[in-house]
Amino acid sequence: MCVLRAEGTHRDDVSADSSAEFPDRASMMEVRLQAQEDEITLLKASLADALRRIRLHDQLLPLLKQQLIAVNPGAARVLNQVFCSDGCTSSRKLSSSSAVDGIRHAATSQLSDSIVSNANGHIGSSVSTEPRPVTLDRSTQTDPVHRGQEAGQDMVPLARCVQSLNLEDALPPGQHVAGTRAKLHRTPGMEEEDEEQEEDEEGGEQEKELSRTSSLEEPIQPTTIRGIQREDYQDGSCSPEEVGSASASVRTSDHNPRSRCGPLAPIQEGIKAPLVRRNSEKLGNPERQRKRLDKKAMSSANLLTRSPSLENRAKELIAGAGSPGSRRATYSQGQSIKMFIRGRPITMYIPSNIQNYEDLKMEPPSERLQLDWVYGYRGRDCRANLYFLPTGEAVYFIACVIVLYHINNRTQRHYRKHTDCVRCLTLHPDKVRVASGQTAGVDKDGKPLQPCVLIWDSTSLVTLQQIGLGTFQRGVGSVAFSFADSGAFLCVIDDSNEHMLSVWDCNKCIKYAEVKSTNEAVFAVEFNPSDSTNIITCGKSHVYFWTLNAGQFTKKQGIFGKYKKPKFIQCFVFSLTGDVLTGDSEGNIMTWGKSAADIKTLGKGAKETLQITRQTRAHEGSVFTLCTLQGGALLSGGGKDRKIIRWSADLAPERECEIPEKFGAVRTIADVDGEELLVGTTRNAILRGTFSDGFVAIVQGHVDEMWGLATHPSQNIFLTCGHDRQVCLWKTEEHKLDWCISLEEYGLCADFCPNGSVVSVGLSTGRWMVLDLLTMEVVSESIDGNEQLSVMRYSPDGSFLAVGSHDNFIYIYNVTESGRRYSRFGKCNGHSSFITHLDWSKDGKYIMSNSGDYEILYWDIAAGCKLLRNRFESKDREWASYTCVLGFHVMGVWLEGSDGTDINALCRSHSERMVAVADDFCKVHLFQYPCPKPKAPSHKYEGHGSHVTNVCFTHSDSHLLSMGGKDTCILQWKVVGGGAVDSRERLASTSSASTSSPEPAAS
């Protein structure tokens, strides 16, 4: 979750200062700071409620005065003296420098007890009468003024109770304040006070404003009041008799149990002594005081309107620290921005070149991305997903993209209408239309995305029909067009537990029939080429023959009889004679035909069955695919033996070849012209070739999750590594793999040396190695700790290498001999969690780093890997690269409600105009750089079917590379559009222009 807060630059950077020596203390201080800020906001609500009560009492004063005169007409003279404006007036003057004064005035009003509302809105309890030392505060005090016994009337003061303002009163039950004295910080929402201060200055009043923090005052004691009265007597504003009677009034109040009364208690035996409010400065114009009081009442009313009760407000604030999208502060000039992720505050200081942060205008970048090339193929877990089109294109899929690759021209087109990973593919009998099914995914809010089948034109890439949206569960596993009726029907098997088999009318997009097939895995489905009412499915331990009649299915199970029942029936095809040929996990090709029922086995009255008529030993291990050729010949692809065998029509072997081991087993075969073949393999490669000339790879990719990505500093090449233990070097212009080596451990990160001759790769065991790009040899290797490495980063001049590890350290190495010799320089020790990202400054002296617990730390490498405790000093530093996901310049890339792991990587372009972001929801975003404001607009691009693990621009910013995690897909995007405005110029111009015109609402 993401929350913003404005923070003054004067505040000490506690987190960075303490994390080096006391890792646990840093988080404790942050939590304590957050709790105190919540308590302050609660106190603000309590103060506002008290101000509202004060205004209510002021409105009741005239009525009460009339009641006093009606009870005792002699009180009129006393009231006239009390309410005069000669210096002992009871007009309440609320100091603009302290909201506590309003509470102090309410505490000593002649109308009520001290009223301080706690968090649930109840009246505070009475206080102890134990004496305390005299305290003369610069703020306001109250003075009880008791007029002498005039005209023989006995004067009995009204009861009064004085209560101190405790912070606990404003908190929910069970929550206590740490420490003995709380600080009241100036918070947003009290702008009225600033306006009142300006009025005082214009009127000539010289009120000294309190600082941003003012201590809560001690309760007023009788000794304090007597001290004030003596001071009052010296001024001549009160008589000595009044002083004495006032002290007596206090003693009477302290010892009279009936004095603890409510705000509208009845009059007791005559007239009470009014309490006059005193200020340390001269009282101003009563009319001005009244206006200021009205403003404060309005301010408190607005605050209380936002929360119906103080109790609810307390609950909101306590939960607000972890609630998504709750912003509780505004910006003022000279302050930092605080961002909360999962309740942890992250302070980011505003650079000096930004004059007015609030008025910065965020716009999407003028540049855009176009999908240029897709690296990889999904063969490891999908079947029958490679076809050859009459246009000379091979059609296959990976992630959410269906690729149409022209095998001669080496060009690609892409069908991108699927919203999640494509799982199956089939070709219409007209060789133009294609049907493809996808899996059910979830969006960024966790809501499921419904799977469906799309029928589209392979020439124009236009979607023709959408089949079964909202009908299929989990995903679509297999699809097939009918042949006998020119593809009028489509058969679909979904991924539900029952693997529902359904037949759809392609023209009307309506379901014709549906039935539960089996609880076991289903691998393939096909219509009988000569009869669209016959459908066959196969999978784990079964082959079913279905007959469709009048919308109803009947099922017959294939009988293995005397033959061993295999664990898996992997594939099947129809021969020219109408027989069904299946390939199984035992390496056999079975021929199925109709035969009379075996009465001895199945009983009397049994109907004809489909049984195995012939078994042909084909491969060692599984038979993964079967493909029929023109003329009746058959091709089979093996798993363990990696062989492709050509069979005659009567299943006599004719030719065979073996594909290289590095490509894996044969997954599927597509016929090009009867001689040339396309072969999809289990290691995500597509081969092209013939039996006589052999096969070469035309498509290659990784076979497991990828994380490491680096682009060359001067050439159009990039390097990838992942959990498949492969390190691959790719050429962006030729769109092909240059070389690939296998490692003993899997690689997680990489970076090119600035001279471009070597590349370093970080592994999962703490070991890292340096490879020569030309010879692919290891020129250097080392090990740092025993945990995985997460980031490798050379300094701009190539003299240092920084290695970020999951053991919380950053290891620094001296680099000599053009990147071929490394010696330990130092170690950065200060993070309390594993290192996630780091960047070097342009002068190569400093490092900025992020960690798994959302820290932003800065290091002085030239000074011996010293932690810079004052992060404010680094706010204007320029960085050679920007890959840290946490920082002021990229704060806007975080979506509202983010939990801290939603962004896996980002990369700033070399032109410093844009920043690309890889998120956890299969999306690539392109933002303007810098983007320091929340909800920054961006361009969003789909294509990946898994979390995007990394992004990186090429050296000239002509292309962007993005890597998927589990989808093993690399997408190459072409950067189009854009001008030549530098990011610093854009930021400066935006900041200066914003001072004269307000920012429009961001879309």
SULHU-V542834 format. One record per pair of residues at least 12 apart in sequence whose C-alpha atoms are under 7 Angstrom apart, sorted by the first residue. I is the first residue (numbers start at 0). J is the second residue. If there is no record, write none. Layout:
i: <I | I>
j: <J | J>
This chain:
i: <0 | 0 | 0 | 0 | 0 | 0 | 0 | 0 | 0 | 0 | 0 | 1 | 1 | 1 | 1 | 1 | 1 | 1 | 1 | 2 | 2 | 2 | 2 | 2 | 2 | 3 | 3 | 3 | 3 | 3 | 3 | 3 | 4 | 4 | 4 | 4 | 4 | 4 | 4 | 5 | 5 | 5 | 5 | 5 | 5 | 5 | 6 | 6 | 6 | 6 | 7 | 7 | 7 | 8 | 8 | 8 | 12 | 13 | 14 | 15 | 15 | 16 | 18 | 18 | 18 | 19 | 19 | 19 | 22 | 29 | 37 | 37 | 38 | 39 | 41 | 41 | 41 | 42 | 42 | 44 | 44 | 44 | 45 | 45 | 45 | 46 | 46 | 47 | 48 | 49 | 49 | 49 | 50 | 50 | 50 | 51 | 51 | 51 | 53 | 54 | 71 | 74 | 77 | 86 | 87 | 87 | 88 | 89 | 89 | 90 | 91 | 92 | 93 | 95 | 95 | 95 | 96 | 96 | 97 | 100 | 104 | 106 | 106 | 107 | 107 | 107 | 108 | 109 | 109 | 110 | 110 | 111 | 111 | 111 | 111 | 112 | 112 | 112 | 112 | 112 | 112 | 113 | 113 | 113 | 115 | 116 | 117 | 117 | 117 | 118 | 118 | 118 | 118 | 118 | 118 | 118 | 119 | 119 | 120 | 125 | 125 | 126 | 126 | 128 | 130 | 131 | 133 | 133 | 134 | 137 | 138 | 138 | 139 | 139 | 139 | 140 | 140 | 140 | 141 | 141 | 141 | 141 | 142 | 142 | 142 | 142 | 142 | 142 | 142 | 143 | 143 | 143 | 143 | 143 | 144 | 144 | 144 | 144 | 144 | 144 | 145 | 145 | 145 | 145 | 145 | 146 | 147 | 147 | 154 | 154 | 154 | 155 | 155 | 155 | 155 | 156 | 156 | 156 | 156 | 157 | 157 | 157 | 158 | 158 | 158 | 159 | 159 | 159 | 160 | 161 | 161 | 162 | 163 | 163 | 170 | 171 | 171 | 181 | 181 | 182 | 182 | 182 | 183 | 183 | 183 | 184 | 184 | 185 | 185 | 187 | 187 | 191 | 191 | 191 | 195 | 221 | 225 | 228 | 320 | 321 | 321 | 323 | 323 | 324 | 324 | 330 | 332 | 335 | 335 | 335 | 336 | 340 | 340 | 341 | 347 | 347 | 348 | 348 | 348 | 349 | 349 | 350 | 350 | 351 | 352 | 353 | 353 | 354 | 355 | 355 | 358 | 358 | 358 | 358 | 359 | 359 | 359 | 359 | 360 | 360 | 361 | 361 | 361 | 362 | 362 | 362 | 363 | 363 | 363 | 363 | 363 | 364 | 364 | 364 | 365 | 365 | 366 | 366 | 366 | 366 | 367 | 367 | 367 | 368 | 368 | 368 | 368 | 369 | 369 | 369 | 370 | 370 | 370 | 371 | 371 | 371 | 372 | 372 | 372 | 372 | 373 | 373 | 373 | 374 | 374 | 374 | 374 | 374 | 375 | 375 | 375 | 375 | 375 | 375 | 375 | 375 | 376 | 376 | 376 | 376 | 376 | 376 | 377 | 377 | 377 | 378 | 378 | 378 | 378 | 378 | 378 | 379 | 379 | 379 | 381 | 382 | 382 | 383 | 384 | 384 | 385 | 385 | 385 | 386 | 387 | 387 | 387 | 388 | 389 | 391 | 391 | 392 | 392 | 392 | 393 | 393 | 396 | 397 | 397 | 398 | 398 | 398 | 398 | 398 | 398 | 398 | 399 | 399 | 399 | 399 | 399 | 399 | 399 | 399 | 399 | 400 | 400 | 400 | 400 | 401 | 401 | 401 | 402 | 414 | 415 | 417 | 419 | 419 | 419 | 419 | 419 | 420 | 420 | 420 | 421 | 421 | 421 | 421 | 422 | 422 | 422 | 422 | 422 | 423 | 423 | 423 | 423 | 423 | 424 | 424 | 425 | 425 | 427 | 427 | 428 | 428 | 428 | 431 | 431 | 431 | 432 | 432 | 432 | 432 | 433 | 433 | 433 | 433 | 434 | 434 | 434 | 434 | 435 | 435 | 435 | 436 | 436 | 436 | 436 | 437 | 437 | 437 | 437 | 437 | 438 | 438 | 438 | 438 | 439 | 439 | 442 | 443 | 449 | 449 | 450 | 450 | 450 | 450 | 450 | 450 | 451 | 451 | 451 | 451 | 451 | 452 | 452 | 452 | 453 | 453 | 466 | 471 | 472 | 472 | 472 | 473 | 473 | 474 | 474 | 475 | 475 | 475 | 476 | 476 | 476 | 477 | 477 | 477 | 477 | 478 | 478 | 478 | 478 | 479 | 479 | 479 | 479 | 481 | 481 | 482 | 483 | 483 | 483 | 483 | 487 | 487 | 488 | 488 | 488 | 488 | 489 | 489 | 489 | 489 | 490 | 490 | 496 | 497 | 497 | 497 | 497 | 498 | 498 | 498 | 498 | 499 | 499 | 499 | 499 | 500 | 500 | 500 | 500 | 501 | 501 | 511 | 512 | 512 | 514 | 519 | 520 | 520 | 521 | 521 | 521 | 522 | 522 | 522 | 523 | 523 | 523 | 523 | 524 | 524 | 532 | 532 | 532 | 533 | 533 | 533 | 534 | 537 | 538 | 538 | 538 | 539 | 539 | 539 | 540 | 540 | 540 | 540 | 541 | 542 | 542 | 543 | 543 | 543 | 544 | 557 | 557 | 558 | 558 | 559 | 559 | 565 | 565 | 565 | 566 | 567 | 567 | 568 | 568 | 568 | 568 | 569 | 569 | 569 | 569 | 569 | 570 | 570 | 570 | 570 | 571 | 572 | 574 | 575 | 578 | 578 | 578 | 579 | 582 | 582 | 583 | 583 | 584 | 584 | 584 | 585 | 585 | 586 | 586 | 586 | 586 | 586 | 586 | 586 | 587 | 587 | 587 | 587 | 587 | 587 | 588 | 588 | 588 | 588 | 589 | 589 | 589 | 589 | 590 | 590 | 590 | 590 | 591 | 591 | 591 | 591 | 592 | 592 | 592 | 592 | 593 | 593 | 593 | 593 | 594 | 594 | 594 | 594 | 595 | 595 | 596 | 618 | 618 | 619 | 619 | 620 | 620 | 620 | 620 | 621 | 621 | 621 | 622 | 622 | 622 | 622 | 623 | 623 | 623 | 623 | 623 | 624 | 624 | 624 | 624 | 626 | 628 | 631 | 632 | 632 | 632 | 633 | 633 | 633 | 633 | 634 | 636 | 637 | 637 | 638 | 638 | 639 | 641 | 641 | 641 | 641 | 642 | 642 | 642 | 642 | 643 | 643 | 643 | 644 | 655 | 656 | 658 | 662 | 662 | 662 | 663 | 663 | 663 | 664 | 664 | 665 | 665 | 665 | 665 | 666 | 666 | 666 | 667 | 667 | 674 | 675 | 675 | 676 | 676 | 682 | 683 | 683 | 683 | 683 | 684 | 684 | 684 | 684 | 685 | 685 | 685 | 701 | 701 | 702 | 702 | 703 | 703 | 703 | 703 | 703 | 704 | 704 | 704 | 704 | 704 | 705 | 705 | 705 | 705 | 705 | 705 | 705 | 706 | 706 | 706 | 706 | 706 | 706 | 707 | 707 | 707 | 707 | 707 | 707 | 707 | 708 | 708 | 708 | 708 | 709 | 709 | 709 | 709 | 710 | 710 | 710 | 711 | 711 | 711 | 712 | 712 | 712 | 713 | 714 | 715 | 715 | 715 | 715 | 716 | 716 | 716 | 716 | 717 | 717 | 720 | 720 | 721 | 721 | 721 | 722 | 722 | 723 | 724 | 724 | 724 | 724 | 724 | 724 | 725 | 725 | 725 | 725 | 726 | 726 | 726 | 727 | 727 | 744 | 744 | 745 | 745 | 746 | 746 | 746 | 746 | 747 | 747 | 747 | 747 | 747 | 748 | 748 | 748 | 748 | 748 | 749 | 749 | 750 | 750 | 752 | 752 | 752 | 753 | 753 | 753 | 756 | 756 | 757 | 757 | 757 | 757 | 757 | 758 | 758 | 761 | 761 | 762 | 762 | 763 | 763 | 763 | 764 | 764 | 764 | 765 | 765 | 765 | 765 | 765 | 765 | 765 | 766 | 766 | 766 | 767 | 767 | 767 | 768 | 768 | 778 | 779 | 779 | 784 | 786 | 786 | 786 | 787 | 787 | 788 | 788 | 788 | 789 | 789 | 789 | 789 | 789 | 790 | 790 | 790 | 790 | 791 | 794 | 794 | 795 | 795 | 795 | 797 | 798 | 798 | 798 | 799 | 799 | 799 | 799 | 800 | 800 | 800 | 803 | 804 | 804 | 805 | 805 | 806 | 807 | 807 | 807 | 807 | 807 | 808 | 808 | 808 | 808 | 809 | 809 | 810 | 810 | 810 | 811 | 811 | 811 | 811 | 812 | 812 | 825 | 825 | 826 | 827 | 830 | 832 | 832 | 832 | 833 | 833 | 834 | 834 | 834 | 835 | 835 | 835 | 836 | 836 | 836 | 836 | 837 | 837 | 837 | 838 | 838 | 838 | 838 | 838 | 839 | 839 | 839 | 840 | 840 | 840 | 841 | 841 | 841 | 844 | 844 | 844 | 845 | 845 | 845 | 846 | 846 | 848 | 849 | 849 | 855 | 857 | 880 | 881 | 881 | 882 | 882 | 882 | 882 | 884 | 884 | 887 | 888 | 888 | 888 | 889 | 889 | 889 | 890 | 890 | 890 | 890 | 891 | 891 | 891 | 891 | 891 | 891 | 892 | 894 | 901 | 901 | 902 | 902 | 902 | 903 | 903 | 903 | 903 | 903 | 904 | 904 | 904 | 904 | 904 | 905 | 905 | 906 | 906 | 908 | 908 | 909 | 910 | 911 | 911 | 911 | 912 | 912 | 912 | 912 | 913 | 913 | 913 | 913 | 914 | 914 | 914 | 915 | 916 | 917 | 917 | 917 | 917 | 918 | 918 | 919 | 919 | 920 | 921 | 921 | 921 | 921 | 921 | 921 | 922 | 922 | 922 | 922 | 922 | 923 | 923 | 923 | 924 | 924 | 924 | 924 | 925 | 925 | 925 | 926 | 928 | 929 | 943 | 944 | 945 | 945 | 945 | 945 | 946 | 946 | 947 | 947 | 947 | 948 | 948 | 948 | 949 | 949 | 950 | 957 | 957 | 958 | 958 | 958 | 958 | 959 | 959 | 959 | 959 | 960>
j: <321 | 322 | 323 | 324 | 339 | 340 | 341 | 895 | 896 | 897 | 898 | 323 | 324 | 338 | 339 | 340 | 895 | 896 | 897 | 324 | 325 | 326 | 338 | 339 | 340 | 326 | 327 | 328 | 336 | 337 | 338 | 339 | 326 | 327 | 328 | 329 | 336 | 337 | 338 | 328 | 329 | 330 | 334 | 335 | 336 | 337 | 334 | 335 | 336 | 337 | 333 | 334 | 335 | 333 | 334 | 335 | 869 | 25 | 29 | 856 | 868 | 868 | 829 | 830 | 831 | 828 | 829 | 830 | 831 | 344 | 316 | 317 | 170 | 183 | 169 | 170 | 313 | 166 | 169 | 302 | 303 | 309 | 116 | 117 | 169 | 98 | 102 | 299 | 299 | 102 | 115 | 116 | 101 | 296 | 299 | 296 | 299 | 300 | 105 | 296 | 269 | 270 | 146 | 236 | 236 | 275 | 275 | 275 | 276 | 285 | 276 | 288 | 292 | 192 | 195 | 196 | 208 | 209 | 209 | 139 | 276 | 161 | 162 | 141 | 161 | 274 | 274 | 273 | 274 | 262 | 263 | 159 | 261 | 262 | 263 | 159 | 160 | 161 | 260 | 261 | 262 | 160 | 161 | 162 | 164 | 168 | 168 | 169 | 170 | 168 | 169 | 170 | 171 | 309 | 310 | 313 | 309 | 310 | 309 | 160 | 162 | 161 | 162 | 253 | 220 | 220 | 222 | 223 | 223 | 279 | 278 | 279 | 277 | 278 | 279 | 276 | 277 | 278 | 274 | 275 | 276 | 277 | 224 | 227 | 228 | 274 | 275 | 276 | 277 | 245 | 272 | 273 | 274 | 275 | 241 | 245 | 272 | 273 | 274 | 275 | 241 | 244 | 245 | 272 | 273 | 241 | 240 | 241 | 269 | 270 | 271 | 268 | 269 | 270 | 271 | 248 | 270 | 271 | 272 | 267 | 271 | 272 | 252 | 258 | 259 | 252 | 258 | 259 | 259 | 218 | 219 | 218 | 217 | 218 | 313 | 310 | 313 | 214 | 215 | 212 | 213 | 214 | 212 | 213 | 214 | 211 | 212 | 211 | 212 | 328 | 329 | 294 | 295 | 298 | 291 | 249 | 246 | 242 | 342 | 341 | 342 | 895 | 896 | 895 | 896 | 357 | 355 | 347 | 348 | 349 | 348 | 898 | 899 | 898 | 886 | 887 | 871 | 874 | 887 | 874 | 887 | 874 | 875 | 875 | 987 | 987 | 990 | 990 | 990 | 994 | 990 | 993 | 997 | 998 | 989 | 990 | 993 | 998 | 989 | 998 | 930 | 935 | 936 | 927 | 935 | 936 | 926 | 927 | 936 | 937 | 938 | 913 | 926 | 927 | 976 | 977 | 974 | 975 | 976 | 977 | 974 | 975 | 976 | 972 | 973 | 974 | 975 | 972 | 973 | 974 | 971 | 972 | 973 | 971 | 972 | 973 | 411 | 970 | 971 | 972 | 969 | 970 | 971 | 699 | 700 | 968 | 969 | 970 | 397 | 683 | 698 | 699 | 700 | 701 | 968 | 969 | 396 | 397 | 683 | 684 | 699 | 700 | 396 | 397 | 683 | 666 | 679 | 680 | 681 | 682 | 683 | 681 | 682 | 683 | 422 | 666 | 667 | 667 | 423 | 424 | 667 | 669 | 679 | 669 | 669 | 670 | 671 | 430 | 430 | 405 | 406 | 404 | 405 | 406 | 405 | 406 | 421 | 421 | 968 | 420 | 421 | 942 | 943 | 944 | 966 | 968 | 415 | 417 | 418 | 419 | 420 | 421 | 942 | 943 | 944 | 413 | 414 | 415 | 942 | 413 | 414 | 415 | 414 | 460 | 942 | 437 | 437 | 438 | 439 | 440 | 944 | 437 | 438 | 944 | 435 | 436 | 437 | 438 | 436 | 437 | 438 | 475 | 476 | 435 | 436 | 476 | 477 | 478 | 436 | 478 | 478 | 479 | 480 | 486 | 482 | 485 | 486 | 456 | 457 | 458 | 454 | 455 | 456 | 457 | 454 | 455 | 456 | 457 | 452 | 453 | 454 | 455 | 452 | 453 | 454 | 451 | 452 | 453 | 475 | 450 | 451 | 452 | 474 | 475 | 450 | 473 | 474 | 475 | 473 | 474 | 920 | 920 | 468 | 469 | 468 | 469 | 471 | 473 | 474 | 475 | 465 | 466 | 467 | 468 | 471 | 465 | 466 | 467 | 465 | 466 | 508 | 493 | 493 | 494 | 495 | 494 | 495 | 493 | 494 | 492 | 493 | 494 | 492 | 493 | 494 | 491 | 492 | 523 | 524 | 490 | 491 | 492 | 524 | 491 | 524 | 525 | 526 | 526 | 531 | 528 | 528 | 529 | 530 | 531 | 504 | 505 | 502 | 503 | 504 | 505 | 502 | 503 | 504 | 505 | 502 | 503 | 518 | 515 | 516 | 517 | 518 | 515 | 516 | 517 | 518 | 513 | 514 | 515 | 516 | 513 | 514 | 515 | 516 | 513 | 514 | 550 | 550 | 551 | 552 | 539 | 538 | 539 | 537 | 538 | 539 | 537 | 538 | 569 | 536 | 537 | 538 | 570 | 536 | 537 | 546 | 547 | 548 | 545 | 546 | 547 | 546 | 568 | 567 | 568 | 569 | 566 | 567 | 568 | 565 | 566 | 567 | 568 | 568 | 556 | 557 | 555 | 556 | 557 | 556 | 609 | 610 | 609 | 610 | 610 | 611 | 583 | 584 | 585 | 584 | 583 | 584 | 581 | 582 | 583 | 584 | 582 | 583 | 584 | 622 | 623 | 582 | 623 | 624 | 625 | 625 | 625 | 631 | 631 | 590 | 591 | 592 | 591 | 622 | 623 | 621 | 622 | 620 | 621 | 622 | 620 | 621 | 616 | 617 | 618 | 619 | 620 | 621 | 622 | 614 | 615 | 616 | 617 | 618 | 622 | 614 | 615 | 616 | 617 | 611 | 613 | 614 | 615 | 611 | 612 | 613 | 614 | 609 | 610 | 611 | 612 | 609 | 610 | 611 | 612 | 607 | 608 | 609 | 610 | 607 | 608 | 609 | 610 | 607 | 608 | 608 | 637 | 640 | 639 | 640 | 637 | 638 | 639 | 640 | 637 | 638 | 639 | 635 | 636 | 637 | 638 | 636 | 637 | 638 | 665 | 666 | 636 | 666 | 667 | 668 | 668 | 673 | 648 | 646 | 647 | 648 | 645 | 646 | 647 | 648 | 646 | 665 | 664 | 665 | 664 | 665 | 664 | 657 | 658 | 664 | 665 | 655 | 656 | 657 | 658 | 655 | 656 | 657 | 656 | 690 | 690 | 694 | 680 | 682 | 684 | 680 | 681 | 682 | 680 | 681 | 678 | 679 | 680 | 681 | 679 | 680 | 681 | 679 | 680 | 689 | 688 | 689 | 688 | 689 | 702 | 699 | 700 | 701 | 702 | 696 | 698 | 699 | 700 | 697 | 698 | 699 | 723 | 967 | 723 | 967 | 721 | 722 | 723 | 965 | 967 | 721 | 722 | 964 | 965 | 967 | 720 | 721 | 722 | 962 | 963 | 964 | 967 | 720 | 721 | 747 | 748 | 948 | 949 | 719 | 720 | 721 | 746 | 747 | 748 | 749 | 720 | 748 | 749 | 949 | 749 | 750 | 751 | 951 | 951 | 953 | 954 | 751 | 755 | 954 | 753 | 755 | 954 | 954 | 954 | 730 | 731 | 732 | 953 | 728 | 729 | 730 | 731 | 729 | 730 | 746 | 747 | 745 | 746 | 747 | 745 | 746 | 745 | 741 | 742 | 743 | 744 | 745 | 746 | 739 | 740 | 741 | 742 | 739 | 740 | 741 | 739 | 740 | 762 | 763 | 762 | 763 | 760 | 761 | 762 | 763 | 761 | 762 | 763 | 788 | 789 | 760 | 761 | 789 | 790 | 791 | 761 | 791 | 791 | 792 | 793 | 797 | 818 | 795 | 796 | 797 | 771 | 772 | 769 | 770 | 771 | 772 | 818 | 770 | 771 | 788 | 791 | 787 | 788 | 786 | 787 | 788 | 785 | 786 | 787 | 782 | 783 | 784 | 785 | 786 | 787 | 788 | 781 | 782 | 783 | 780 | 781 | 782 | 780 | 781 | 819 | 819 | 820 | 806 | 804 | 805 | 806 | 804 | 805 | 803 | 804 | 805 | 803 | 804 | 805 | 834 | 835 | 802 | 803 | 835 | 836 | 803 | 839 | 843 | 841 | 843 | 879 | 814 | 813 | 814 | 815 | 811 | 812 | 813 | 814 | 812 | 813 | 814 | 834 | 833 | 834 | 833 | 834 | 833 | 830 | 831 | 832 | 833 | 834 | 826 | 827 | 828 | 830 | 826 | 827 | 825 | 826 | 827 | 823 | 824 | 825 | 826 | 824 | 825 | 863 | 864 | 864 | 864 | 850 | 850 | 851 | 852 | 850 | 851 | 849 | 850 | 851 | 849 | 850 | 851 | 848 | 849 | 882 | 883 | 849 | 882 | 883 | 878 | 880 | 881 | 882 | 883 | 878 | 879 | 880 | 877 | 878 | 879 | 877 | 878 | 879 | 859 | 860 | 861 | 858 | 859 | 860 | 858 | 859 | 883 | 883 | 885 | 885 | 870 | 907 | 906 | 907 | 904 | 905 | 906 | 907 | 904 | 905 | 931 | 929 | 930 | 931 | 929 | 930 | 931 | 930 | 931 | 932 | 933 | 930 | 931 | 932 | 933 | 934 | 935 | 935 | 934 | 918 | 919 | 917 | 918 | 919 | 917 | 918 | 919 | 948 | 949 | 916 | 917 | 948 | 949 | 950 | 917 | 950 | 950 | 951 | 952 | 956 | 956 | 981 | 928 | 981 | 982 | 927 | 928 | 981 | 982 | 925 | 926 | 927 | 928 | 926 | 927 | 928 | 950 | 950 | 947 | 948 | 949 | 950 | 946 | 947 | 946 | 947 | 946 | 941 | 943 | 944 | 945 | 946 | 947 | 939 | 940 | 941 | 943 | 947 | 939 | 940 | 941 | 937 | 938 | 939 | 940 | 937 | 938 | 939 | 938 | 982 | 982 | 963 | 966 | 963 | 964 | 965 | 966 | 963 | 964 | 962 | 963 | 964 | 962 | 963 | 964 | 961 | 962 | 962 | 973 | 974 | 971 | 972 | 973 | 974 | 971 | 972 | 973 | 974 | 972>
